[in-house]
Amino acid sequence: MLTFEDCLGLSELTEDEILAIAEHENIPELAALEFGNYLIHTARGERRLKHIILEDIAAARKAGNLHHAATLKVVLRHYCQEHHV
């Protein structure tokens, strides 16, 4: 049986990126990993994932959680560098 860590190792996304997807979509981490892996291989998926993280940042700011927003900005920076979006 594959674990989350096994699946993460096969993914082109980081754990923090997966957690951002899970937060945005309100789904379990493993489902977010599958969804993110699907999106990363579609024509518009890389840009969609960028917007997911941006929306998470906006939601964190709106909720007054500036620490979480700052953490997500680091996730976004890394994502954009790795995926050239």
C-alpha positions as CSV (number, residue, x, y, z in Angstrom):
1,M,0.0,0.0,0.0
2,L,1.3,3.4,-0.9
3,T,1.5,6.1,1.8
4,F,1.1,9.8,1.4
5,E,4.9,10.2,1.5
6,D,5.3,7.6,-1.3
7,C,2.8,9.5,-3.5
8,L,4.4,12.8,-2.6
9,G,7.8,11.4,-3.8
10,L,6.2,10.6,-7.2
11,S,4.7,14.1,-7.5
12,E,6.2,17.2,-9.0
13,L,4.8,19.3,-6.1
14,T,6.0,19.9,-2.6
15,E,4.1,19.0,0.5
16,D,3.4,22.7,1.2
17,E,1.9,23.1,-2.3
18,I,-0.2,20.1,-1.7
19,L,-1.4,21.5,1.7
20,A,-2.3,24.8,-0.1
21,I,-4.5,22.8,-2.5
22,A,-6.1,20.9,0.3
23,E,-6.8,24.1,2.1
24,H,-8.3,25.8,-0.9
25,E,-10.4,22.9,-2.1
26,N,-11.3,21.7,1.4
27,I,-10.3,18.1,0.6
28,P,-8.0,15.6,2.3
29,E,-4.3,15.9,1.6
30,L,-4.1,12.7,-0.5
31,A,-7.0,13.9,-2.7
32,A,-5.2,17.3,-3.0
33,L,-2.0,15.5,-4.1
34,E,-3.9,13.6,-6.8
35,F,-5.7,16.8,-7.9
36,G,-2.5,18.7,-8.0
37,N,-0.7,16.0,-9.9
38,Y,-3.5,16.0,-12.4
39,L,-3.5,19.7,-12.8
40,I,0.3,20.0,-13.2
41,H,0.1,17.8,-16.3
42,T,-2.7,19.8,-18.1
43,A,-2.3,22.8,-20.4
44,R,-3.6,25.4,-17.9
45,G,-3.0,23.5,-14.7
46,E,0.2,25.1,-13.7
47,R,-1.5,28.6,-13.9
48,R,-4.5,27.2,-12.0
49,L,-2.3,26.0,-9.2
50,K,-0.7,29.5,-9.0
51,H,-4.2,31.0,-8.7
52,I,-5.1,28.5,-6.0
53,I,-2.2,29.6,-3.9
54,L,-2.9,33.3,-4.6
55,E,-6.5,32.8,-3.4
56,D,-5.3,31.1,-0.2
57,I,-3.0,34.1,0.5
58,A,-6.0,36.4,0.0
59,A,-8.2,34.3,2.3
60,A,-5.5,34.2,5.0
61,R,-5.1,38.0,4.8
62,K,-8.8,38.5,5.0
63,A,-9.0,36.3,8.1
64,G,-6.2,38.4,9.6
65,N,-3.8,35.4,9.6
66,L,-0.7,37.3,8.3
67,H,1.7,34.6,9.4
68,H,-0.1,32.0,7.3
69,A,-0.3,34.5,4.4
70,A,3.5,35.0,4.6
71,T,4.1,31.3,4.7
72,L,1.9,30.9,1.6
73,K,3.9,33.6,-0.2
74,V,7.0,31.6,0.3
75,V,5.2,28.6,-1.1
76,L,4.1,30.7,-4.1
77,R,7.6,32.0,-4.8
78,H,9.0,28.4,-4.8
79,Y,6.2,27.1,-7.0
80,C,6.7,29.9,-9.5
81,Q,10.4,29.3,-9.7
82,E,10.0,25.6,-10.1
83,H,7.2,25.7,-12.7
84,H,8.0,28.9,-14.5
85,V,4.6,30.5,-14.1
